[in-house]
Protein backbone atom coordinates (compact mmCIF):
# COMPACT_ATOMS: atom_id res chain seq x y z
CA UNK A 1 0.00 0.00 0.00
CA UNK A 2 1.29 3.46 -0.83
CA UNK A 3 0.58 6.63 1.08
CA UNK A 4 -1.40 8.06 -1.85
CA UNK A 5 -3.76 5.09 -2.13
CA UNK A 6 -7.39 6.10 -1.73
CA UNK A 7 -9.66 3.34 -0.47
CA UNK A 8 -13.38 2.89 0.01
CA UNK A 9 -14.60 4.64 3.20
CA UNK A 10 -11.42 6.73 3.56
CA UNK A 11 -11.97 10.11 5.18
CA UNK A 12 -10.66 12.79 2.82
CA UNK A 13 -10.38 16.56 2.64
CA UNK A 14 -10.76 18.73 -0.45
CA UNK A 15 -7.58 20.31 -1.79
CA UNK A 16 -9.49 22.66 -4.13
CA UNK A 17 -12.66 24.77 -4.04
CA UNK A 18 -15.91 23.82 -5.79
CA UNK A 19 -18.01 26.99 -5.42
CA UNK A 20 -20.68 25.57 -7.76
CA UNK A 21 -21.35 22.91 -5.08
CA UNK A 22 -20.69 25.22 -2.11
CA UNK A 23 -17.68 23.04 -1.19
CA UNK A 24 -14.38 24.58 -0.14
CA UNK A 25 -10.80 23.48 0.36
CA UNK A 26 -10.48 21.65 3.66
CA UNK A 27 -14.03 20.31 3.81
CA UNK A 28 -14.12 16.69 4.91
CA UNK A 29 -15.98 13.87 3.19
CA UNK A 30 -16.00 10.08 2.87
CA UNK A 31 -15.13 8.00 -0.19
CA UNK A 32 -18.29 5.99 -0.93
CA UNK A 33 -17.43 4.60 -4.37
CA UNK A 34 -14.34 3.99 -6.47
CA UNK A 35 -14.81 5.09 -10.09
CA UNK A 36 -12.91 4.62 -13.37
CA UNK A 37 -10.71 1.80 -12.01
CA UNK A 38 -9.41 4.01 -9.19
CA UNK A 39 -8.86 7.17 -11.24
CA UNK A 40 -11.80 8.93 -9.56
CA UNK A 41 -13.89 8.64 -6.42
CA UNK A 42 -17.43 9.45 -5.34
CA UNK A 43 -17.09 11.50 -2.16
CA UNK A 44 -20.03 12.17 0.13
CA UNK A 45 -20.16 15.24 2.34
CA UNK A 46 -22.39 15.04 5.40
CA UNK A 47 -23.33 17.34 8.25
CA UNK A 48 -22.80 16.55 11.95
CA UNK A 49 -26.14 14.71 12.01
CA UNK A 50 -25.09 12.37 9.20
CA UNK A 51 -27.30 13.99 6.54
CA UNK A 52 -25.63 14.11 3.15
CA UNK A 53 -25.58 17.60 1.67
CA UNK A 54 -23.44 16.84 -1.41
CA UNK A 55 -21.98 13.86 -3.25
CA UNK A 56 -19.63 14.40 -6.20
CA UNK A 57 -17.03 12.54 -8.25
CA UNK A 58 -13.47 13.73 -7.69
CA UNK A 59 -10.01 12.89 -9.00
CA UNK A 60 -7.26 11.86 -6.59
CA UNK A 61 -5.43 15.18 -7.00
CA UNK A 62 -8.53 17.02 -5.71
CA UNK A 63 -8.53 15.24 -2.36
CA UNK A 64 -6.11 14.15 0.35
CA UNK A 65 -6.60 11.16 2.62
CA UNK A 66 -6.70 12.11 6.28
CA UNK A 67 -4.50 9.91 8.48
CA UNK A 68 -5.45 9.11 12.05
CA UNK A 69 -2.37 6.99 12.78
CA UNK A 70 1.34 7.79 12.39
CA UNK A 71 2.83 7.12 8.96
CA UNK A 72 6.40 5.86 8.84
CA UNK A 73 8.95 8.17 7.15
CA UNK A 74 10.01 5.31 4.86
CA UNK A 75 6.48 4.99 3.49
CA UNK A 76 6.06 8.76 3.12
CA UNK A 77 9.36 9.49 1.36
CA UNK A 78 9.19 6.47 -0.93
CA UNK A 79 6.06 7.99 -2.52
CA UNK A 80 7.02 11.65 -2.83
Secondary structure, DSSP 8 states (H G I E B T S, - for coil): --TT---TT-EEEESS-BGGGTB-TT-EEEEEEEEGGGTEEEEEEE-TTS-EEEEEEEEGGGEEE--SS---HHHHHTT-
